[in-house]
């Protein structure tokens, strides 16, 4: 459990720093990603997504027993963002370096989140996984 708590705090710090980079200095981010014609609002919107993910990872780090729906939502977001990035790259809206940046940010978290979900459901937690026990009685 301690590993996941520390890892989620690290994910929080990384996502928060990337969100600050994209939201607070979008012109510098646009130059470093190699997209000189990209509208700044696109980078700031992506930074907002990263900020929301950072908040979700901090929540999961502090409330691991109640946060599996948040992790499921993070998996959904990290699975959909690469599809949007590939669509934007196909239209010519973003460059190759920007596509790689988005793919690394989103797809890089999927194995970790999947391992957390597997760990969460592998560890026996009788109170969490038998909510109808009190309804039907302990003997049945």
FIKOLFI-735244 format. One record per residue: residue in three letters; x, y, z of N, C-alpha, C in turn. Coordinates in Angstrom, 3 decimals, always signed. Layout:
REM residues N
ALA	X	Y	Z	X	Y	Z	X	Y	Z
...
***
This chain:
REM residues 140
UNK	+0.811	-1.196	+0.000	+0.000	+0.000	+0.000	+0.855	+1.261	+0.000
UNK	+1.950	+1.178	+0.734	+2.822	+2.343	+0.836	+3.404	+2.712	-0.524
UNK	+3.720	+1.693	-1.343	+4.246	+1.952	-2.676	+3.262	+2.783	-3.499
UNK	+1.989	+2.393	-3.488	+1.008	+3.116	-4.284	+0.765	+4.530	-3.756
UNK	+0.811	+4.681	-2.457	+0.623	+6.023	-1.904	+1.738	+6.959	-2.357
UNK	+2.974	+6.488	-2.261	+4.109	+7.302	-2.703	+4.045	+7.533	-4.209
UNK	+3.694	+6.490	-4.962	+3.634	+6.617	-6.423	+2.546	+7.596	-6.849
UNK	+1.400	+7.585	-6.163	+0.354	+8.541	-6.506	+0.754	+9.969	-6.148
UNK	+1.515	+10.137	-5.069	+2.001	+11.478	-4.756	+3.021	+11.947	-5.792
UNK	+3.852	+11.031	-6.291	+4.795	+11.393	-7.356	+4.039	+11.752	-8.626
UNK	+3.007	+10.967	-8.959	+2.180	+11.271	-10.132	+1.501	+12.628	-9.967
UNK	+1.069	+12.932	-8.752	+0.484	+14.243	-8.475	+1.481	+15.352	-8.771
UNK	+2.706	+15.206	-8.273	+3.717	+16.247	-8.467	+4.076	+16.421	-9.940
UNK	+4.209	+15.317	-10.658	+4.561	+15.398	-12.078	+3.432	+16.052	-12.867
UNK	+2.208	+15.618	-12.631	+1.076	+16.178	-13.366	+0.842	+17.650	-13.002
UNK	+1.046	+17.993	-11.750	+0.884	+19.385	-11.349	+1.945	+20.273	-11.997
UNK	+3.174	+19.786	-12.062	+4.220	+20.595	-12.697	+3.993	+20.725	-14.201
UNK	+3.540	+19.662	-14.861	+3.222	+19.761	-16.284	+2.034	+20.691	-16.519
UNK	+1.050	+20.635	-15.634	-0.110	+21.523	-15.761	+0.314	+22.976	-15.589
UNK	+1.176	+23.238	-14.638	+1.658	+24.611	-14.455	+2.453	+25.073	-15.669
UNK	+3.259	+24.190	-16.238	+4.046	+24.528	-17.425	+3.135	+24.884	-18.597
UNK	+2.093	+24.072	-18.818	+1.210	+24.317	-19.949	+0.270	+25.506	-19.715
UNK	-0.219	+25.666	-18.500	-1.195	+26.733	-18.235	-0.543	+28.096	-18.016
UNK	+0.577	+28.127	-17.329	+1.173	+29.401	-16.953	+2.175	+29.931	-17.971
UNK	+2.798	+29.033	-18.715	+3.753	+29.470	-19.744	+3.442	+28.772	-21.072
UNK	+2.274	+29.041	-21.638	+1.920	+28.321	-22.870	+2.779	+28.682	-24.072
UNK	+3.296	+29.902	-24.115	+4.149	+30.284	-25.245	+5.462	+29.504	-25.233
UNK	+6.049	+29.350	-24.058	+7.270	+28.567	-23.948	+6.989	+27.099	-24.270
UNK	+5.863	+26.585	-23.781	+5.502	+25.197	-24.071	+5.284	+24.991	-25.565
UNK	+4.667	+25.957	-26.224	+4.423	+25.855	-27.659	+5.745	+25.800	-28.421
UNK	+6.709	+26.597	-28.017	+8.014	+26.579	-28.675	+8.751	+25.269	-28.420
UNK	+8.692	+24.777	-27.179	+9.411	+23.549	-26.846	+8.771	+22.317	-27.464
UNK	+7.468	+22.354	-27.687	+6.798	+21.229	-28.323	+6.864	+21.307	-29.845
UNK	+7.357	+22.393	-30.374	+7.557	+22.508	-31.803	+6.299	+22.778	-32.597
UNK	+5.328	+23.456	-32.008	+4.079	+23.811	-32.692	+3.905	+25.326	-32.696
UNK	+4.586	+26.051	-33.586	+4.526	+27.513	-33.534	+3.161	+28.089	-33.894
UNK	+2.338	+27.370	-34.628	+1.038	+27.897	-35.044	-0.113	+27.396	-34.164
UNK	+0.181	+26.599	-33.159	-0.857	+26.040	-32.292	-1.461	+27.128	-31.411
UNK	-2.796	+27.223	-31.346	-3.408	+28.212	-30.436	-3.053	+27.914	-28.980
UNK	-2.789	+28.955	-28.220	-2.376	+28.786	-26.826	-3.468	+28.167	-25.969
UNK	-4.719	+28.390	-26.330	-5.814	+27.853	-25.518	-5.808	+26.328	-25.531
UNK	-5.326	+25.730	-26.622	-5.237	+24.273	-26.684	-4.266	+23.749	-25.644
UNK	-3.130	+24.395	-25.505	-2.154	+23.977	-24.498	-2.681	+24.208	-23.089
UNK	-3.353	+25.325	-22.881	-3.901	+25.594	-21.551	-5.016	+24.618	-21.202
UNK	-5.788	+24.197	-22.187	-6.832	+23.198	-21.931	-6.217	+21.857	-21.556
UNK	-5.159	+21.480	-22.244	-4.474	+20.241	-21.881	-3.864	+20.345	-20.485
UNK	-3.363	+21.523	-20.141	-2.863	+21.743	-18.789	-3.949	+21.613	-17.737
UNK	-5.164	+22.050	-18.094	-6.285	+21.897	-17.173	-6.618	+20.433	-16.945
UNK	-6.572	+19.627	-18.002	-6.787	+18.181	-17.845	-5.729	+17.572	-16.932
UNK	-4.479	+17.985	-17.119	-3.416	+17.470	-16.269	-3.589	+17.916	-14.820
UNK	-4.089	+19.139	-14.605	-4.345	+19.616	-13.249	-5.455	+18.795	-12.583
UNK	-6.505	+18.492	-13.331	-7.586	+17.672	-12.754	-7.090	+16.274	-12.423
UNK	-6.233	+15.725	-13.268	-5.663	+14.418	-12.967	-4.760	+14.484	-11.743
UNK	-4.017	+15.569	-11.599	-3.160	+15.721	-10.424	-3.991	+15.733	-9.149
UNK	-5.107	+16.445	-9.172	-5.997	+16.468	-8.001	-6.554	+15.079	-7.715
UNK	-6.892	+14.345	-8.762	-7.410	+12.988	-8.577	-6.345	+12.085	-7.963
UNK	-5.103	+12.213	-8.392	-4.043	+11.370	-7.843	-3.760	+11.708	-6.382
UNK	-3.860	+12.965	-6.009	-3.695	+13.330	-4.601	-4.833	+12.743	-3.765
UNK	-6.047	+12.743	-4.299	-7.187	+12.158	-3.602	-6.982	+10.660	-3.400
UNK	-6.507	+9.988	-4.445	-6.285	+8.545	-4.344	-5.181	+8.245	-3.342
UNK	-4.153	+9.058	-3.297	-3.054	+8.826	-2.358	-3.512	+8.934	-0.914
UNK	-4.470	+9.793	-0.638	-4.914	+9.997	+0.737	-6.128	+9.144	+1.125
UNK	-6.900	+8.685	+0.162	-8.093	+7.886	+0.461	-8.122	+6.643	-0.415
UNK	-7.200	+5.712	-0.205	-7.111	+4.566	-1.120	-8.304	+3.621	-1.049
UNK	-8.959	+3.514	+0.083	-10.067	+2.570	+0.204	-11.331	+3.048	-0.494
UNK	-11.485	+4.345	-0.694	-12.704	+4.884	-1.279	-12.489	+5.460	-2.670
UNK	-11.337	+5.227	-3.267	-11.004	+5.972	-4.476	-10.970	+5.148	-5.751
UNK	-11.459	+3.929	-5.740	-11.403	+3.122	-6.952	-12.246	+3.728	-8.083
UNK	-13.378	+4.399	-7.833	-14.066	+5.064	-8.949	-13.247	+6.200	-9.562
UNK	-12.458	+6.887	-8.756	-11.607	+7.953	-9.268	-10.514	+7.358	-10.163
UNK	-9.970	+6.218	-9.772	-8.958	+5.558	-10.593	-9.586	+5.065	-11.893
UNK	-10.809	+4.551	-11.828	-11.497	+4.137	-13.041	-11.727	+5.298	-13.993
UNK	-12.076	+6.440	-13.445	-12.248	+7.634	-14.283	-10.911	+8.091	-14.871
UNK	-9.844	+7.977	-14.101	-8.520	+8.331	-14.617	-8.105	+7.396	-15.755
UNK	-8.462	+6.116	-15.643	-8.174	+5.178	-16.733	-8.941	+5.588	-17.983
UNK	-10.207	+5.949	-17.813	-11.006	+6.380	-18.960	-10.421	+7.626	-19.622
UNK	-10.025	+8.599	-18.830	-9.446	+9.835	-19.369	-8.123	+9.541	-20.071
UNK	-7.271	+8.732	-19.440	-5.971	+8.424	-20.044	-6.099	+7.527	-21.272
UNK	-7.205	+6.826	-21.411	-7.427	+6.035	-22.618	-8.001	+6.894	-23.743
UNK	-8.763	+7.924	-23.411	-9.390	+8.766	-24.446	-8.479	+9.881	-24.953
UNK	-7.644	+10.447	-24.104	-6.789	+11.555	-24.528	-5.854	+11.195	-25.693
UNK	-5.265	+9.997	-25.736	-4.451	+9.667	-26.914	-5.269	+9.602	-28.205
UNK	-6.517	+9.196	-28.106	-7.363	+9.168	-29.301	-7.590	+10.576	-29.829
UNK	-7.817	+11.512	-28.925	-7.987	+12.907	-29.339	-6.682	+13.466	-29.917
UNK	-5.552	+13.097	-29.312	-4.264	+13.574	-29.811	-3.971	+12.993	-31.200
UNK	-4.284	+11.727	-31.393	-4.085	+11.130	-32.712	-4.984	+11.785	-33.752
UNK	-6.200	+12.123	-33.364	-7.108	+12.815	-34.270	-6.564	+14.193	-34.633
UNK	-6.060	+14.918	-33.649	-5.493	+16.246	-33.908	-4.239	+16.142	-34.774
UNK	-3.432	+15.118	-34.544	-2.234	+14.924	-35.364	-2.615	+14.573	-36.805
UNK	-3.656	+13.768	-36.961	-4.114	+13.407	-38.296	-4.630	+14.607	-39.086
UNK	-5.228	+15.558	-38.394	-5.707	+16.783	-39.053	-4.597	+17.794	-39.274
UNK	-3.446	+17.569	-38.669	-2.339	+18.508	-38.796	-2.376	+19.623	-37.776
UNK	-3.173	+19.484	-36.729	-3.271	+20.530	-35.708	-2.070	+20.544	-34.762
UNK	-1.495	+19.374	-34.483	-0.333	+19.299	-33.600	+0.796	+18.583	-34.328
UNK	+2.012	+18.837	-33.877	+3.181	+18.225	-34.485	+3.522	+16.888	-33.855
UNK	+4.572	+16.276	-34.369	+4.971	+14.947	-33.903	+5.481	+14.980	-32.462
UNK	+6.258	+16.002	-32.094	+6.760	+16.076	-30.713	+5.622	+16.281	-29.724
UNK	+4.639	+17.064	-30.102	+3.490	+17.278	-29.238	+2.680	+15.997	-29.100
UNK	+2.540	+15.244	-30.178	+1.843	+13.963	-30.115	+2.560	+13.002	-29.179
UNK	+3.865	+12.932	-29.296	+4.637	+12.041	-28.420	+4.492	+12.477	-26.963
UNK	+4.516	+13.773	-26.707	+4.332	+14.284	-25.342	+2.988	+13.838	-24.771
UNK	+1.928	+13.987	-25.547	+0.613	+13.605	-25.051	+0.494	+12.094	-24.874
UNK	+1.072	+11.333	-25.792	+1.020	+9.873	-25.660	+1.785	+9.396	-24.433
UNK	+2.932	+9.985	-24.181	+3.712	+9.592	-23.002	+2.965	+9.952	-21.724
UNK	+2.356	+11.140	-21.691	+1.612	+11.560	-20.495	+0.429	+10.637	-20.207
UNK	-0.319	+10.293	-21.225	-1.552	+9.538	-21.016	-1.302	+8.031	-20.951
UNK	-0.624	+7.497	-21.955	-0.430	+6.048	-22.021	+0.554	+5.580	-20.954
UNK	+1.449	+6.444	-20.540	+2.398	+6.071	-19.504	+1.756	+5.761	-18.166
UNK	+0.625	+6.352	-17.888	-0.061	+6.106	-16.611	-0.952	+4.865	-16.636
UNK	-1.340	+4.394	-17.796	-2.299	+3.280	-17.873	-1.809	+1.987	-17.211
UNK	-0.565	+1.528	-17.426	-0.131	+0.311	-16.728	-0.117	+0.468	-15.209
UNK	+0.295	+1.637	-14.737	+0.309	+1.872	-13.292	-1.099	+1.847	-12.719
UNK	-2.033	+2.525	-13.380	-3.415	+2.538	-12.890	-4.038	+1.153	-12.966
UNK	-3.723	+0.418	-14.017	-4.218	-0.956	-14.118	-3.675	-1.841	-13.010
UNK	-2.401	-1.675	-12.675	-1.829	-2.472	-11.580	-2.460	-2.099	-10.247
UNK	-2.818	-0.814	-10.071	-3.484	-0.412	-8.832	-4.863	-1.058	-8.727
UNK	-5.603	-1.080	-9.827	-6.931	-1.703	-9.808	-6.796	-3.189	-9.510
UNK	-5.834	-3.869	-10.136	-5.624	-5.297	-9.868	-5.232	-5.526	-8.414
UNK	-4.342	-4.690	-7.879	-3.950	-4.830	-6.475	-5.134	-4.576	-5.557
UNK	-5.926	-3.561	-5.864	-7.043	-3.196	-5.000	-8.046	-4.335	-4.886
UNK	-8.355	-4.987	-5.987	-9.334	-6.068	-5.955	-8.729	-7.397	-5.573
UNK	-7.404	-7.518	-5.590	-6.767	-8.766	-5.193	-6.700	-8.914	-3.684
UNK	-6.493	-7.840	-2.981	-6.386	-7.875	-1.528	-7.779	-8.086	-0.946
UNK	-7.978	-9.096	-0.105	-9.326	-9.316	+0.444	-9.730	-8.220	+1.428
UNK	-10.885	-7.661	+1.185	-11.474	-6.655	+2.063	-12.938	-7.035	+2.286
UNK	-13.241	-7.842	+3.303	-14.605	-8.360	+3.453	-15.668	-7.281	+3.607
UNK	-15.381	-6.214	+4.305	-16.403	-5.184	+4.496	-16.710	-4.456	+3.191
UNK	-15.741	-4.352	+2.326	-15.942	-3.642	+1.075	-16.617	-4.482	+0.012
UNK	-16.344	-5.789	+0.002	-16.786	-6.610	-1.108	-17.993	-7.488	-0.788
UNK	-18.526	-7.411	+0.418	-19.733	-8.141	+0.753	-20.742	-7.188	+1.390
UNK	-21.249	-6.223	+0.652	-22.151	-5.249	+1.256	-23.515	-5.822	+1.603
UNK	-23.902	-6.942	+1.019	-25.206	-7.520	+1.305	-25.160	-8.543	+2.430
UNK	-24.037	-8.745	+3.065	-23.900	-9.736	+4.130	-24.821	-9.424	+5.291
UNK	-24.897	-8.181	+5.691	-25.773	-7.808	+6.789	-27.242	-7.948	+6.425
UNK	-27.582	-7.786	+5.177	-28.962	-7.891	+4.725	-29.473	-9.324	+4.795
UNK	-28.634	-10.276	+4.407	-29.055	-11.679	+4.362	-28.666	-12.459	+5.609
UNK	-27.871	-11.892	+6.472	-27.464	-12.583	+7.669	-26.061	-13.135	+7.523
UNK	-25.402	-13.351	+8.643	-24.016	-13.814	+8.621	-23.909	-15.290	+8.373
UNK	-24.924	-16.079	+8.658	-24.840	-17.518	+8.521	-25.068	-17.986	+7.096
UNK	-25.635	-17.179	+6.228	-26.001	-17.664	+4.893	-25.002	-17.295	+3.865
***
